[in-house]
Amino acid sequence: MKNYYSLLISDWNAVIEKTLPNYSIYAPLKENDSLDYELIDLENLSNISYNIPKPTTPLKTFFLPIKENLTTELKSEKKRIIIGSPNCDIQGLKILDEIYLDKDFVDTSYQNKRENTLLIGTACYETLEHCHCMSYGIRPFSMETADISLSKVDTRIHLEVLSEKGEQFISEIKEYSAISNSPESEIKDIELKQSKIENEIIANNTGLPDYKKTGEIVQKAKDEIWNKYSSKCVSCGACATICPTCTCFLLIDKPNFEKVRQLDACQYPGFERVAGNEDALHELSIRFRNRYFCKYVWKPQKFKSLACTGCGRCIEACIGKINKNELFRELAN
């Protein structure tokens, strides 16, 4: 039996209100056609969007800011809660954890942010055009990595505990909220919703190769395919910067021995330029191909976690309207 708790939405809002003095809370708010994380306060907490994919900003930005000073003393920041992250984003943290929490090279800035964050993931009960998490074996609801998985069904919020940190949070709110174990019938309703959306995502991505197969066909791809698809690339870097797993950065030296980390993107011209003006990725088609080799060939050789979680943001953000899934289907045929 899964460890589910439930409470009325009004009681859940009261929990958030009670929690605000002790945590910085972020959650997705919808404005027109845009869904993105906002800092929650008493005025907007009732407008939080649940079970809708997916915030514009990838979850990684909370742990790897676009720009941060790494040499200033770590501040004692208020703990934070991030509500409503889809599982494609949650799973993206796994490879970041492998990189930045490596036991021999722990990044203390990243570690501090991870330890001070409670992650409340959300189950997706809708799907967008380019969602393809199931093609890579990622389900549209959290089963790990997040601390709690949230599902809103009718007038109730259901919370599935996934970690000790999540259990501790439930213990805290039990002291002042009307939280109780979810009835088995309501858990079955949640599972039916999850199964329905899984089948929908699978049906929408017929013919798309899985993660391993994609790596194989990428390695065999001829120059013609890279020339064809890169011809529309404008080197804006949107695909990499919006990706939940891309993590390249520049380390900038500043006066007084300060070092600033600034996120970078392999699609920017000059990304690999070195002394003497040598640049292995100067040619656009090679630079374009490099990103796919990184995600589907080189990263799997070094890390256990997936370097692409099927969120589809790179397709949505591309100015040149390049659809990587069309590229992969063409290679697979």
N, C-alpha and C positions, 0 to 999 in steps of 0.2 A: 504494500500500500504506500503510495507516495505521500510525502509529508506536506500536505496542503493546509493552509489556514485561510479563513475568509472573514470579511466584514463589509458592512454597507459602505457605499461610496462616501456618504456623508461622514461616517466614522473614519474612513481613510483620510479624507481631507482634514479632519480634526487631528489625526496622527501627524500629518505633515505640518500643520500649524504648530502643534506642540513641539515638533522636532526642530523647527526653524532656528531657534536660538542657539542650538548646539551644532548644527550642520549647515553648510552651504548646499542647497539642493538645486539640481538642474534637471529639467525635464522638457520633452518636446511640446511646443505650442504651435498651433496652426494659424497662419495668417494668409488669407486668400488661398493661393495654391502652394504656399511654402510651409514646410514643417522643419523646425530646427530647435535645438536646445536653447533654453533661456533660464536665467536665474529666477527661481521661484520665490514669490513673496505672498503676502496675504491677499493682494489684489488679483493675482493671476492663477493661484493654485487650483481654482475650480475649472480652469480652462485647459488643463493638461490633457494631451491626446494620448490615448492608450491603444495598443495593439494595431498601430498603423505603421507600415514601413514607409520610409525610413528617414530619419533626420538628414538634412543636407550635409551638416558637418560630421565627419567621421569621428568615432569615439576616441581614436588615437590622439586627437588634438588636446584632450584633457590631460594626457600623460606626456606627450611630446609637443609642447607649444611651438608655434611657428618660429618663435624667437625667444630665447631665454639665456640669461647670464648664469653660467655654471660655476663661477668662482666666488660669487657673493655668498655669504653665509646663509644656509638654509633657514628660512623663516618657520616659526611654529604656526603653521596654517591651521585654520579651522577644518575639522574633518568635513567630508562632503559625501553626498548621496547623489548618484546619477540614476535617474529613473527613465525607463522607456527605451533602452538600447536594444535594437534587433540583434538576433543571434549572429548574423553575418559580421557585425561589428564586434560582438563579444568574442567570437572565435578569432577575429583578427588580432586580439590581444595576445593570443597564445604564442605566435611567432615573435611578437615584440618582447614578451617575457623571456623567451629563449635567448634573444639578443641582448637585452638590457639587464637581465637578472642572471646572466651567466655567472656561476660561482667564482670564476677566476677574474671576471671583469664587471663587477656589479656597478651599474650606473646609479649613484645614490639619489640623484634628482628624480629619476623615473621610479626608483624603489619607494621613495618617500611618498610620491603621489599615489602609487598603487596601494600602499599600506593604509593610507588615509582616506581611501575611497570605498564606499559600499556600492556595489553594482546591482541594480535591480533591473534585470533584463525584461523584455516584453515578448510575448508570443505574437507572431504576425497573423492576423485574421483577414488580411487582404494581401494581394500581390500586385506589384507594379510590372510594367512591360518587360523590364530587363532583369528582374530578379531571377537568379539561377543557382541559388545556394544548394538545392537538392542534387544538381548535376555533380557537385563536388562532395556529396555525402554530408552536407551540413543541413540540419533540420531547422525549420523556421521558428524555433522556440529553444530557449536555453535549457541545457541539461548539465552543464558544467561551466567552469570559469567565472560565470556570474555568481553572485551570492544568493540571489532570490530571482525567481521567474514570476512575472506578474501577468495575470489574465483578468480582464474585465468582462464579466458576463451579466448582462442586464443591469441590475442595480447593485451588484456586488463586485468587490475586488477579491481575487484569489491569489494567494502568495505561496509559491512552492519553494521550500527552503533547499538550497543547494550547497551551502557551506557552513562552517562553524560561525563565521562572521554574520551570515544571514540568520542563523539560529539565535545568536546573541541579540540581534536587532529585534527579532520577534519577542524574545524574552523581555526586552526593555519596554516595548509598546503594550505588552500584555498587562502591565501595571496600570495603564490608564485608558485602555480601549476595549471595546466589546468584540474582541477577536476570538474566533472559535475554529475548530477543525471543520474543513469543508465536507459537506455530505458527499457520499460516494456517487450519488446520482449527478451532482454538479461536476464532479471530477470527470465523469464519463462524457458530459457535455463538452468540457474543455478538450478532451482527447478526440472527440468527433470533429470539433472545429479544426484542431491541429491536423488531423488526417485529411480533411477536406482540402486545406490549403496546400499540404504536401502534394497531393494528387494534381492540384491545379498547376503548381510550379513545374512538376514533371511533365505534364501535358504541354505546357507552354514552351518547353525546351527540347522537344523531340529532335534527335539527330545531333545534339551537342555532346561532344566527347567528354568523358570524365577527366579528372585532374591528371591522372597518370597517363592516359592516352593522349591528352593534349601535349604533355611534355614530349612524348614520342614523335608526334607529327610535327611539332615545332622544330625539332632537331633535323627532320628530313626535308623541311620546306626549302624550296629553291628561291633564288634571288627575285624571280619574277613576282612572287606573291608579296614580298616585302616592298618591292618597288610600287606595286599596284596600290596597296593600302596606305603606304607612307606618303603617296603623292598628295593626299588631302590633309596631311599633318602640318600644323603651323608652329610646332615646337612650343606651344604655350605651357606645357607641363601640367595641365589640369588633370589629366588621367592619373598622374603619380601623386600630386598633392592631395587629391580628394580620396585616394585609395586608403582603406583602413590598415593596410600592411606595409605600404611603401614607407621607408624610414631613412633614406639617405639625407645627410646633412653636411653643412659647412661648419668648420670650427674657426671662428674669426678672432684673431688676436687684437686686443684693445689695450690702451694705456693702462699702466699699473698692473700688468700681468693678468688682466681680466680676459676671460675666454667666453665668447658668445656662440651658442649653438643655434644655427638657423637652418630650417629644413630646406632641402635642395631637391631637384628632380632630374632624373637621368635624361629627360627629353629636352632640357634646356641646351641650346648651343653652348659649347665650351665646358660642358659638364666634366669631361675627362681631359681637358687641355692642361698640359704640364709645361715645365720649362723648355725653352726652345720652340714653343708653339706647336709641339706635337699633340695630336688629338686623335685617339683611336676611334672616337665616335663622331668625327667631324661630318661624315656623310650621313644625310638624313635617314636613309633606308636602314643603315647599320645601327644608328641610334634608336630607331623605331623597333628594330628586331631585338635589340639588347634588352628592352623591358620584358619581352615575352620569354626570352631565355632566362632572365633573372627569376621570373615568377614560376616558371614551369619546368626548368631544367636545373639551374644552379642552386636555387634555394632548397629544392627537395634533396639535393646531394648533401646538404649541410645541416638542415633542420628537420625535425619531425613534423612540425606544424605546417599547415597550408599557407602559401604566400598569396593565394587568391581565394576569397570566401564567397564569390558569386553575388556580390551586392549589386553590381551593374552600374555603380556610380561613374566609372570611367567612360562608359558608353553615353550616359546622360550628360556628362560634363564636356564632352568632346566638341570643340568648335567646328572641326572638320567633319562631324557626323560619322566618325569611324566606329564601326560596331565590331568589337573583337570576336563576338560570337559568330558573326557572319564569316569572319576570317577563319575561325576554327572549323566551322561546318564545311567551308570550301576545301580546307586541307584534309578533312576526314573523308571526303567523297573520292 
